[in-house]
């Protein structure tokens, strides 16, 4: 069996099982939180704290799992990550309490290591399928995020907590798939830099804390300013430690490569709106229309259908990206994705008063999401040495997570500045948020223009074998 899946389509098929588990885990719990919160006695603040906890865990685990994978073997760390996710899913389903939800959420956050570790295995075992493989995996991730929430909601219609079991069978399947995967052939080297890990963990944790809680604390409050200062001091200390270390946790010199820097900047800018906008999207769809036509008043089922339509278009964009790159080149694909995201948000600024009009802009944003996730994850593999593949993809995943978090925080701040006396967001607040997302997406298109192929690189039509470089 191992020989059959060591390369090509068999290898990608097994990886799809693991990526689908990642998508389901990321998509199934959020729509259940109101029901589950009522059952275990967690109010709105507690549910938001669970989201905060997951975001901190995502950000912290990304560089750790990526670095450990490059040091100790991608398959070994993937098995550990899948086991953590499966255990967390089972814990939440079997005994839902405040404590088990918190612990289970942290364990499930290990899904953030799936893409970097899978990229390391794919590159070493089947580099000729690197581009098409990454695009297919991204498409599978997008579809499974949407369907995970729908399945969980359907199960919970019959019994309030039944939806919590959604991720359990997928966790078991992912564990079996991880066992079946071949080991990576990439060289392993280096030692774990514990001081750098502690500084980065605490610094990113403080940064995510102020980004997610700044709106409720007040951006100019003592708590926000103090937490932000602590984050900056810790991250500055981490940079200093990394630069002096012979075994850095994250090789910051990678960002001196203008190609990786351009890809990371593009990822940050597009994720700012495309991912950071997702929560706002559901809010607008469910808000009852005001006197100026803002809000669509859709129910939960209709909102889930819009979300599914967006991820379906994202899947299409992801699968078409490799072919488009062969036709027009990687830099043009990145630029087109950024412009598409900006066009989608500008459409929402202008046309938002009915479902068909709103859907046009939302679907364009979904298309841009699929394009940028496939393109940036592929290019982040190709611009570094094979031994740093997982870490490089991890850097891209960090850029995505930070972009999404800052985007969501910015949207929240703009909404807070434009509310009615009853606390509802005004039309001006929505338009400012969409306009901000459009502007940053254009910044991502500009960053794409800085991407350059090395002079020795093959033409786009021949670039099917990665030259060296999450979720």
FIPA-583417 format. One record per residue (C-alpha): residue number from 1; x, y, z. Coordinates in steps of 0.02 Angstrom, whole numbers, m for minus. Example, Ala and Ser with C-alpha at 12.3 -4.5 7.8 and 13.67 -1.06 7.14 Angstrom:
# residues 2
+-----+--------+--------+--------+
:   n :      u :      v :      w :
+-----+--------+--------+--------+
:   1 :    615 :   m225 :    390 :
:   2 :    684 :    m53 :    357 :
+-----+--------+--------+--------+
END
This chain:
# residues 471
+-----+--------+--------+--------+
:   n :      u :      v :      w :
+-----+--------+--------+--------+
:   1 :      0 :      0 :      0 :
:   2 :    142 :    120 :     43 :
:   3 :    217 :    102 :   m130 :
:   4 :     48 :    141 :   m209 :
:   5 :     31 :    307 :   m116 :
:   6 :    212 :    362 :   m112 :
:   7 :    193 :    472 :   m266 :
:   8 :     69 :    559 :   m380 :
:   9 :   m118 :    542 :   m368 :
:  10 :   m116 :    409 :   m232 :
:  11 :    m14 :    522 :   m119 :
:  12 :   m127 :    672 :   m151 :
:  13 :   m284 :    567 :   m122 :
:  14 :   m224 :    515 :     51 :
:  15 :   m177 :    695 :     90 :
:  16 :   m352 :    752 :     42 :
:  17 :   m422 :    645 :    183 :
:  18 :   m314 :    738 :    308 :
:  19 :   m356 :    909 :    235 :
:  20 :   m542 :    870 :    238 :
:  21 :   m525 :    833 :    424 :
:  22 :   m440 :   1002 :    445 :
:  23 :   m583 :   1090 :    355 :
:  24 :   m720 :   1002 :    452 :
:  25 :   m635 :   1041 :    618 :
:  26 :   m619 :   1225 :    570 :
:  27 :   m799 :   1237 :    510 :
:  28 :   m910 :   1131 :    620 :
:  29 :   m898 :   1206 :    794 :
:  30 :   m931 :   1392 :    765 :
:  31 :  m1116 :   1377 :    714 :
:  32 :  m1146 :   1262 :    863 :
:  33 :  m1075 :   1378 :    996 :
:  34 :  m1241 :   1466 :   1038 :
:  35 :  m1328 :   1299 :   1069 :
:  36 :  m1180 :   1220 :   1157 :
:  37 :  m1150 :   1378 :   1258 :
:  38 :  m1328 :   1374 :   1321 :
:  39 :  m1308 :   1191 :   1369 :
:  40 :  m1146 :   1212 :   1468 :
:  41 :  m1180 :   1388 :   1532 :
:  42 :  m1060 :   1489 :   1423 :
:  43 :  m1125 :   1661 :   1375 :
:  44 :  m1075 :   1772 :   1230 :
:  45 :   m916 :   1830 :   1317 :
:  46 :   m864 :   1651 :   1353 :
:  47 :   m897 :   1600 :   1173 :
:  48 :   m789 :   1744 :   1113 :
:  49 :   m653 :   1689 :   1234 :
:  50 :   m655 :   1516 :   1156 :
:  51 :   m628 :   1597 :    986 :
:  52 :   m486 :   1701 :   1062 :
:  53 :   m408 :   1544 :   1136 :
:  54 :   m413 :   1455 :    969 :
:  55 :   m334 :   1604 :    879 :
:  56 :   m191 :   1612 :   1005 :
:  57 :   m163 :   1424 :    989 :
:  58 :   m165 :   1436 :    798 :
:  59 :    m35 :   1573 :    799 :
:  60 :     78 :   1489 :    926 :
:  61 :     72 :   1313 :    852 :
:  62 :    108 :   1368 :    673 :
:  63 :    295 :   1400 :    692 :
:  64 :    319 :   1263 :    821 :
:  65 :    244 :   1120 :    720 :
:  66 :    326 :   1183 :    560 :
:  67 :    500 :   1194 :    637 :
:  68 :    484 :   1028 :    726 :
:  69 :    429 :    948 :    563 :
:  70 :    584 :   1011 :    473 :
:  71 :    693 :    952 :    618 :
:  72 :    618 :    784 :    666 :
:  73 :    520 :    728 :    514 :
:  74 :    361 :    791 :    432 :
:  75 :    264 :    628 :    447 :
:  76 :    309 :    607 :    631 :
:  77 :    245 :    780 :    675 :
:  78 :     93 :    759 :    564 :
:  79 :     47 :    602 :    661 :
:  80 :     65 :    700 :    823 :
:  81 :    m41 :    844 :    757 :
:  82 :   m178 :    729 :    691 :
:  83 :   m182 :    636 :    856 :
:  84 :   m203 :    800 :    950 :
:  85 :   m347 :    851 :    836 :
:  86 :   m434 :    682 :    850 :
:  87 :   m416 :    681 :   1040 :
:  88 :   m482 :    859 :   1054 :
:  89 :   m633 :    819 :    944 :
:  90 :   m676 :    664 :   1046 :
:  91 :   m655 :    758 :   1210 :
:  92 :   m775 :    895 :   1157 :
:  93 :   m906 :    773 :   1091 :
:  94 :   m899 :    648 :   1235 :
:  95 :   m907 :    772 :   1379 :
:  96 :   m949 :    951 :   1331 :
:  97 :   m908 :   1065 :   1478 :
:  98 :   m823 :   1233 :   1490 :
:  99 :   m657 :   1150 :   1531 :
: 100 :   m665 :   1016 :   1397 :
: 101 :   m716 :   1143 :   1265 :
: 102 :   m564 :   1249 :   1309 :
: 103 :   m443 :   1101 :   1310 :
: 104 :   m521 :   1023 :   1156 :
: 105 :   m512 :   1186 :   1060 :
: 106 :   m327 :   1203 :   1096 :
: 107 :   m295 :   1023 :   1042 :
: 108 :   m395 :   1049 :    881 :
: 109 :   m289 :   1201 :    841 :
: 110 :   m152 :   1080 :    788 :
: 111 :   m238 :   1079 :    617 :
: 112 :   m133 :   1232 :    581 :
: 113 :     16 :   1115 :    557 :
: 114 :    m68 :   1005 :    427 :
: 115 :    m29 :   1110 :    273 :
: 116 :    155 :   1147 :    312 :
: 117 :    191 :    965 :    355 :
: 118 :     96 :    896 :    205 :
: 119 :    190 :   1019 :     94 :
: 120 :    354 :    949 :    158 :
: 121 :    303 :    770 :    117 :
: 122 :    230 :    816 :    m54 :
: 123 :    384 :    913 :   m105 :
: 124 :    506 :    776 :    m58 :
: 125 :    403 :    629 :   m124 :
: 126 :    315 :    698 :   m277 :
: 127 :    385 :    870 :   m325 :
: 128 :    319 :    857 :   m503 :
: 129 :    142 :    863 :   m431 :
: 130 :    178 :   1007 :   m313 :
: 131 :     72 :   1141 :   m396 :
: 132 :    m79 :   1039 :   m442 :
: 133 :    m70 :    948 :   m277 :
: 134 :    m72 :   1108 :   m173 :
: 135 :   m216 :   1181 :   m274 :
: 136 :   m320 :   1023 :   m252 :
: 137 :   m284 :   1020 :    m65 :
: 138 :   m334 :   1202 :    m46 :
: 139 :   m495 :   1169 :   m141 :
: 140 :   m535 :   1020 :    m30 :
: 141 :   m502 :   1127 :    124 :
: 142 :   m621 :   1264 :     68 :
: 143 :   m762 :   1143 :     26 :
: 144 :   m744 :   1046 :    188 :
: 145 :   m749 :   1204 :    294 :
: 146 :   m918 :   1248 :    218 :
: 147 :   m990 :   1074 :    224 :
: 148 :   m928 :   1041 :    402 :
: 149 :  m1038 :   1179 :    471 :
: 150 :  m1187 :   1121 :    369 :
: 151 :  m1172 :    941 :    427 :
: 152 :  m1152 :    993 :    608 :
: 153 :  m1304 :   1107 :    597 :
: 154 :  m1410 :    969 :    520 :
: 155 :  m1362 :    846 :    656 :
: 156 :  m1400 :    974 :    791 :
: 157 :  m1575 :   1000 :    719 :
: 158 :  m1615 :    824 :    783 :
: 159 :  m1521 :    840 :    948 :
: 160 :  m1437 :    996 :   1014 :
: 161 :  m1267 :    917 :   1048 :
: 162 :  m1265 :    787 :    909 :
: 163 :  m1169 :    904 :    796 :
: 164 :  m1020 :    896 :    913 :
: 165 :   m985 :    720 :    847 :
: 166 :   m960 :    786 :    669 :
: 167 :   m771 :    794 :    678 :
: 168 :   m742 :    629 :    770 :
: 169 :   m751 :    508 :    622 :
: 170 :   m649 :    629 :    515 :
: 171 :   m516 :    632 :    650 :
: 172 :   m507 :    442 :    648 :
: 173 :   m494 :    439 :    458 :
: 174 :   m358 :    571 :    460 :
: 175 :   m258 :    470 :    586 :
: 176 :   m267 :    316 :    474 :
: 177 :   m216 :    421 :    323 :
: 178 :    m68 :    496 :    416 :
: 179 :     m6 :    322 :    461 :
: 180 :    m19 :    271 :    278 :
: 181 :     83 :    420 :    215 :
: 182 :    267 :    393 :    172 :
: 183 :    402 :    482 :    269 :
: 184 :    480 :    638 :    197 :
: 185 :    652 :    618 :    119 :
: 186 :    706 :    797 :    161 :
: 187 :    863 :    816 :    265 :
: 188 :    838 :    848 :    451 :
: 189 :    952 :    964 :    546 :
: 190 :    962 :   1092 :    685 :
: 191 :    919 :   1104 :    868 :
: 192 :    763 :   1173 :    950 :
: 193 :    785 :   1352 :   1010 :
: 194 :    685 :   1357 :   1171 :
: 195 :    714 :   1542 :   1217 :
: 196 :    658 :   1595 :   1043 :
: 197 :    505 :   1482 :   1055 :
: 198 :    454 :   1556 :   1223 :
: 199 :    476 :   1736 :   1163 :
: 200 :    381 :   1704 :   1001 :
: 201 :    241 :   1610 :   1090 :
: 202 :    215 :   1746 :   1220 :
: 203 :    236 :   1887 :   1095 :
: 204 :    111 :   1816 :    970 :
: 205 :     m8 :   1772 :   1111 :
: 206 :     m6 :   1952 :   1174 :
: 207 :    m27 :   2018 :    997 :
: 208 :   m177 :   1906 :    962 :
: 209 :   m250 :   1953 :   1131 :
: 210 :   m249 :   2139 :   1095 :
: 211 :   m313 :   2113 :    917 :
: 212 :   m461 :   2010 :    973 :
: 213 :   m502 :   2103 :   1134 :
: 214 :   m451 :   2280 :   1085 :
: 215 :   m626 :   2323 :   1027 :
: 216 :   m708 :   2274 :   1192 :
: 217 :   m569 :   2349 :   1298 :
: 218 :   m557 :   2507 :   1196 :
: 219 :   m411 :   2531 :   1079 :
: 220 :   m339 :   2674 :   1180 :
: 221 :   m372 :   2596 :   1351 :
: 222 :   m230 :   2554 :   1471 :
: 223 :   m260 :   2368 :   1445 :
: 224 :   m244 :   2379 :   1256 :
: 225 :    m93 :   2494 :   1259 :
: 226 :     m3 :   2388 :   1390 :
: 227 :    m38 :   2224 :   1302 :
: 228 :     15 :   2296 :   1134 :
: 229 :    176 :   2362 :   1209 :
: 230 :    215 :   2194 :   1289 :
: 231 :    185 :   2108 :   1122 :
: 232 :    303 :   2226 :   1030 :
: 233 :    439 :   2210 :   1163 :
: 234 :    430 :   2019 :   1164 :
: 235 :    430 :   2007 :    973 :
: 236 :    577 :   2128 :    962 :
: 237 :    672 :   2022 :   1088 :
: 238 :    628 :   1866 :    986 :
: 239 :    700 :   1945 :    828 :
: 240 :    860 :   1989 :    921 :
: 241 :    878 :   1812 :    989 :
: 242 :    845 :   1734 :    819 :
: 243 :    974 :   1843 :    732 :
: 244 :   1110 :   1791 :    854 :
: 245 :   1065 :   1606 :    855 :
: 246 :   1155 :   1474 :    752 :
: 247 :    995 :   1368 :    763 :
: 248 :    850 :   1491 :    745 :
: 249 :    671 :   1436 :    771 :
: 250 :    620 :   1536 :    618 :
: 251 :    755 :   1578 :    493 :
: 252 :    715 :   1763 :    472 :
: 253 :    845 :   1776 :    335 :
: 254 :    716 :   1687 :    225 :
: 255 :    619 :   1850 :    220 :
: 256 :    769 :   1935 :    142 :
: 257 :    723 :   1839 :    m15 :
: 258 :    614 :   1965 :   m106 :
: 259 :    508 :   1825 :   m178 :
: 260 :    458 :   1756 :     m7 :
: 261 :    435 :   1932 :     61 :
: 262 :    318 :   1975 :    m84 :
: 263 :    218 :   1814 :    m63 :
: 264 :    201 :   1841 :    125 :
: 265 :    146 :   2022 :    101 :
: 266 :     19 :   1968 :    m30 :
: 267 :    m48 :   1833 :     86 :
: 268 :    m68 :   1957 :    229 :
: 269 :   m160 :   2084 :    122 :
: 270 :   m283 :   1964 :     40 :
: 271 :   m317 :   1871 :    203 :
: 272 :   m355 :   2039 :    285 :
: 273 :   m519 :   2047 :    191 :
: 274 :   m552 :   1875 :    117 :
: 275 :   m533 :   1785 :    284 :
: 276 :   m558 :   1928 :    406 :
: 277 :   m724 :   1970 :    319 :
: 278 :   m805 :   1799 :    346 :
: 279 :   m883 :   1838 :    515 :
: 280 :   m943 :   2007 :    453 :
: 281 :  m1019 :   1923 :    302 :
: 282 :  m1131 :   1814 :    410 :
: 283 :  m1181 :   1964 :    517 :
: 284 :  m1234 :   2068 :    367 :
: 285 :  m1329 :   1923 :    289 :
: 286 :  m1426 :   1894 :    450 :
: 287 :  m1459 :   2077 :    494 :
: 288 :  m1635 :   2140 :    462 :
: 289 :  m1637 :   2278 :    329 :
: 290 :  m1634 :   2455 :    394 :
: 291 :  m1714 :   2607 :    315 :
: 292 :  m1568 :   2630 :    196 :
: 293 :  m1568 :   2451 :    132 :
: 294 :  m1422 :   2383 :    234 :
: 295 :  m1444 :   2203 :    293 :
: 296 :  m1528 :   2056 :    207 :
: 297 :  m1621 :   1970 :    349 :
: 298 :  m1579 :   1792 :    298 :
: 299 :  m1602 :   1641 :    410 :
: 300 :  m1467 :   1519 :    463 :
: 301 :  m1501 :   1397 :    321 :
: 302 :  m1494 :   1533 :    188 :
: 303 :  m1333 :   1602 :    262 :
: 304 :  m1254 :   1429 :    256 :
: 305 :  m1304 :   1415 :     72 :
: 306 :  m1219 :   1580 :     32 :
: 307 :  m1064 :   1521 :    124 :
: 308 :  m1066 :   1357 :     27 :
: 309 :  m1080 :   1453 :   m136 :
: 310 :   m929 :   1558 :    m89 :
: 311 :   m821 :   1406 :    m47 :
: 312 :   m879 :   1318 :   m205 :
: 313 :   m819 :   1465 :   m309 :
: 314 :   m660 :   1466 :   m204 :
: 315 :   m633 :   1283 :   m249 :
: 316 :   m651 :   1327 :   m432 :
: 317 :   m525 :   1468 :   m415 :
: 318 :   m403 :   1353 :   m326 :
: 319 :   m411 :   1215 :   m456 :
: 320 :   m395 :   1337 :   m601 :
: 321 :   m243 :   1427 :   m528 :
: 322 :   m105 :   1307 :   m589 :
: 323 :   m166 :   1315 :   m768 :
: 324 :   m185 :   1503 :   m759 :
: 325 :     m7 :   1518 :   m693 :
: 326 :     58 :   1421 :   m843 :
: 327 :    m32 :   1543 :   m959 :
: 328 :      7 :   1711 :   m880 :
: 329 :    140 :   1677 :   m747 :
: 330 :    141 :   1675 :   m558 :
: 331 :    161 :   1862 :   m533 :
: 332 :     10 :   1898 :   m644 :
: 333 :    m94 :   1767 :   m552 :
: 334 :    m56 :   1849 :   m385 :
: 335 :    m98 :   2021 :   m455 :
: 336 :   m260 :   1959 :   m533 :
: 337 :   m311 :   1880 :   m368 :
: 338 :   m281 :   2043 :   m275 :
: 339 :   m377 :   2143 :   m404 :
: 340 :   m520 :   2017 :   m399 :
: 341 :   m531 :   2033 :   m210 :
: 342 :   m535 :   2223 :   m223 :
: 343 :   m668 :   2215 :   m359 :
: 344 :   m776 :   2101 :   m251 :
: 345 :   m771 :   2218 :   m102 :
: 346 :   m802 :   2371 :   m209 :
: 347 :   m953 :   2281 :   m280 :
: 348 :  m1018 :   2259 :   m103 :
: 349 :   m993 :   2445 :    m70 :
: 350 :  m1101 :   2488 :   m221 :
: 351 :  m1224 :   2342 :   m233 :
: 352 :  m1285 :   2265 :    m70 :
: 353 :  m1472 :   2294 :    m56 :
: 354 :  m1530 :   2125 :   m122 :
: 355 :  m1468 :   1947 :   m114 :
: 356 :  m1427 :   1932 :   m301 :
: 357 :  m1329 :   2095 :   m300 :
: 358 :  m1237 :   2053 :   m140 :
: 359 :  m1199 :   1879 :   m203 :
: 360 :  m1103 :   1947 :   m352 :
: 361 :   m975 :   2034 :   m242 :
: 362 :   m969 :   1892 :   m115 :
: 363 :   m935 :   1762 :   m250 :
: 364 :   m796 :   1867 :   m325 :
: 365 :   m717 :   1875 :   m152 :
: 366 :   m736 :   1686 :   m139 :
: 367 :   m649 :   1664 :   m307 :
: 368 :   m504 :   1776 :   m250 :
: 369 :   m491 :   1674 :    m89 :
: 370 :   m466 :   1511 :   m183 :
: 371 :   m339 :   1590 :   m301 :
: 372 :   m230 :   1669 :   m167 :
: 373 :   m231 :   1518 :    m52 :
: 374 :   m176 :   1401 :   m191 :
: 375 :    m49 :   1519 :   m268 :
: 376 :     36 :   1578 :   m108 :
: 377 :     47 :   1406 :    m30 :
: 378 :    126 :   1340 :   m190 :
: 379 :    250 :   1482 :   m207 :
: 380 :    297 :   1477 :    m23 :
: 381 :    355 :   1298 :    m54 :
: 382 :    458 :   1344 :   m206 :
: 383 :    567 :   1487 :   m145 :
: 384 :    671 :   1402 :     m8 :
: 385 :    779 :   1248 :     12 :
: 386 :    690 :   1082 :     35 :
: 387 :    747 :   1066 :    216 :
: 388 :    648 :   1223 :    262 :
: 389 :    489 :   1183 :    165 :
: 390 :    373 :   1160 :    314 :
: 391 :    441 :   1313 :    403 :
: 392 :    421 :   1419 :    246 :
: 393 :    240 :   1366 :    224 :
: 394 :    219 :   1398 :    410 :
: 395 :    278 :   1577 :    385 :
: 396 :    145 :   1597 :    251 :
: 397 :     13 :   1524 :    369 :
: 398 :     66 :   1649 :    502 :
: 399 :     47 :   1791 :    376 :
: 400 :   m127 :   1725 :    336 :
: 401 :   m177 :   1711 :    520 :
: 402 :   m112 :   1884 :    564 :
: 403 :   m192 :   1962 :    410 :
: 404 :   m360 :   1883 :    451 :
: 405 :   m350 :   1934 :    635 :
: 406 :   m302 :   2114 :    596 :
: 407 :   m435 :   2122 :    461 :
: 408 :   m570 :   2061 :    580 :
: 409 :   m510 :   2183 :    714 :
: 410 :   m511 :   2327 :    590 :
: 411 :   m687 :   2284 :    532 :
: 412 :   m742 :   2276 :    714 :
: 413 :   m665 :   2446 :    750 :
: 414 :   m749 :   2526 :    599 :
: 415 :   m914 :   2452 :    651 :
: 416 :   m894 :   2515 :    829 :
: 417 :   m866 :   2690 :    763 :
: 418 :  m1027 :   2684 :    662 :
: 419 :  m1170 :   2615 :    767 :
: 420 :  m1344 :   2673 :    811 :
: 421 :  m1401 :   2711 :    988 :
: 422 :  m1472 :   2534 :    991 :
: 423 :  m1300 :   2462 :    950 :
: 424 :  m1337 :   2412 :    770 :
: 425 :  m1205 :   2443 :    636 :
: 426 :  m1251 :   2584 :    518 :
: 427 :  m1238 :   2575 :    329 :
: 428 :  m1087 :   2690 :    336 :
: 429 :  m1000 :   2565 :    451 :
: 430 :  m1027 :   2424 :    327 :
: 431 :   m967 :   2529 :    181 :
: 432 :   m810 :   2586 :    271 :
: 433 :   m770 :   2405 :    314 :
: 434 :   m792 :   2344 :    134 :
: 435 :   m692 :   2491 :     69 :
: 436 :   m549 :   2454 :    190 :
: 437 :   m545 :   2273 :    131 :
: 438 :   m542 :   2331 :    m51 :
: 439 :   m399 :   2452 :    m18 :
: 440 :   m292 :   2321 :     70 :
: 441 :   m329 :   2195 :    m68 :
: 442 :   m261 :   2321 :   m193 :
: 443 :   m107 :   2330 :    m83 :
: 444 :    m93 :   2142 :   m104 :
: 445 :   m100 :   2163 :   m293 :
: 446 :     39 :   2292 :   m281 :
: 447 :    143 :   2174 :   m174 :
: 448 :    119 :   2040 :   m308 :
: 449 :    206 :   2151 :   m435 :
: 450 :    365 :   2141 :   m329 :
: 451 :    373 :   1952 :   m353 :
: 452 :    512 :   1899 :   m471 :
: 453 :    564 :   1729 :   m534 :
: 454 :    748 :   1691 :   m514 :
: 455 :    845 :   1716 :   m675 :
: 456 :    876 :   1530 :   m687 :
: 457 :    695 :   1481 :   m666 :
: 458 :    605 :   1389 :   m802 :
: 459 :    466 :   1471 :   m899 :
: 460 :    295 :   1459 :   m816 :
: 461 :    241 :   1321 :   m935 :
: 462 :    385 :   1213 :   m878 :
: 463 :    383 :   1256 :   m694 :
: 464 :    295 :   1101 :   m632 :
: 465 :    439 :   1047 :   m520 :
: 466 :    459 :   1158 :   m365 :
: 467 :    625 :   1248 :   m360 :
: 468 :    640 :   1260 :   m173 :
: 469 :    542 :   1338 :    m30 :
: 470 :    m46 :   1348 :    355 :
: 471 :   m216 :   1325 :    437 :
+-----+--------+--------+--------+
END
